[in-house]
Amino acid sequence: MNNILRLLKIDFLKFKNYRAFWVISILYSLLIISIPVAVMEFLKWLKEKGAEFEGFDPLKIPVLYFPDIWQNITYVFIFFKLFLAIIVIISISNEFSFKTVRQNIIDGMSRTEFALSKLTFIAALSLYSAVLVGLTGMATGLIYTPSLEGVNVFQGFSFMGAYFVDIFATLLIAFLLTLLIKRSGLSIAMFILIWPIEYIAAAYIPDSMDFMSEYFPLHAINNLIEFPYPKYIFREIQDWVSMESLFVVVLYIAGYIAFILRRLKTSDL
């Protein structure tokens, strides 16, 4: 544990005076905190202006009420993980651009320790995001849920675990791409492009083998938290975390880490 904390401290010192890191982190945090409040205030404003959906009060839709809030906010906030991926990509690419990785190794850090320092940083970033989203969800639910009597506040909280796994797996992909490309601009572009590329590839799979697309890396990640909002128009949804999807993503995570460790041990730094 002490070694892990030491490696995390080394990484943090590299970011301490890096303005872009703090700007992106603060912007990301403000978005996470403000969006649920903005949604509820917008619905309140609609009601005050007399807007109704076929006579239905918009505030009666329990989008940000317990227990629905956990799946709803984790699904929405997944779309902001690009901010975190950019932080990871900048972190890794700077190591190669400024040759700090080589200097770290000259100073006595092993290649495995360097890899662990970055993996620890990614895990800490994922945990920060999950804690921030969890606290935001808890505060929002407590403020806006009309009545907490008989409500299980933690029903559906498993989506927070799925959210952490989603973020961690995605940031590992960002790490892996940057390790291969080593340039921040190209890595960010490729990170953005791999999503449509995978979905286009999946579209060409024969119908008889269509089920295989669900096991593609990005499909597997997206399957952790299903689209929740059709339930408000009385359509059936998956309102639980699939253990099969979780298992598939964990296998991918293990594969990503193994590849990263091997790449750092064998490549020319």
DAZITA-V412208 format. One record per backbone hydrogen bond with DSSP energy under -0.5 kcal/mol. NH is the residue of the N-H (numbers start at 1). CO is the residue of the C=O. Records with the same first field share a line. If there is no record, write none. Layout:
NH: CO  CO
//
This chain:
5: 1
6: 2
7: 3
8: 4
9: 5
10: 6
11: 7
12: 8
13: 9
14: 10
15: 11  12
16: 12
18: 15
19: 17
21: 18
22: 18
23: 19
24: 20
25: 21
26: 22
27: 23
28: 24
29: 25
30: 26
31: 27
32: 28
33: 29
34: 30
35: 31
36: 32
37: 33
38: 34
39: 35
40: 36
41: 37
42: 38
43: 39
44: 40
45: 41
46: 42
47: 43
48: 44
49: 45
50: 47
51: 46
53: 56
54: 52
56: 53
60: 57
61: 58
62: 60
63: 61
65: 62
69: 65
70: 67
72: 68
73: 69
74: 70
75: 71
76: 72
77: 73
78: 74
79: 76
80: 77
81: 78
83: 80
84: 80
85: 81
86: 82
87: 83
88: 84
89: 85
90: 86
91: 87
92: 88
93: 89
94: 90
95: 91
96: 92
97: 93
98: 94
100: 94  95
101: 95
103: 99
104: 100
105: 101
106: 102
107: 103
108: 105
109: 104
114: 110
115: 111
116: 112
117: 113
118: 114
119: 115
120: 116
121: 117
122: 118
123: 119
124: 120
125: 121
126: 122
127: 123
128: 124
129: 125
130: 126
131: 127
132: 128
133: 129
134: 130
135: 131
136: 132
137: 133
138: 134
139: 135
140: 136
141: 137
142: 138
143: 139
144: 140
145: 141
151: 148
153: 151
155: 152
157: 154
159: 156
160: 157
161: 157
162: 158
163: 159
164: 160
165: 161
166: 162
167: 163
168: 164
169: 165
170: 166
171: 167
172: 168
173: 169
174: 170
175: 171
176: 172
177: 173
178: 174
179: 175
180: 176
181: 177
182: 178
187: 183
188: 184
189: 185
190: 186
191: 187
192: 188
193: 189
194: 190
195: 192
196: 192
197: 193
198: 194
199: 195
200: 196
201: 197
202: 198
203: 199
204: 200  201
205: 202
209: 206
210: 207
212: 209
213: 210
214: 211
215: 212
216: 213
220: 216
221: 217
222: 218
223: 219
224: 221
225: 222
226: 224
231: 228
232: 229
233: 230
234: 231
235: 230
239: 237
242: 240
246: 242
247: 243
248: 244
249: 245
250: 246
251: 247
252: 248
253: 249
254: 250
255: 251
256: 252
257: 253
258: 254
259: 255
260: 256
261: 257
262: 258
263: 259
264: 260
265: 261
266: 262
267: 263
269: 267
//
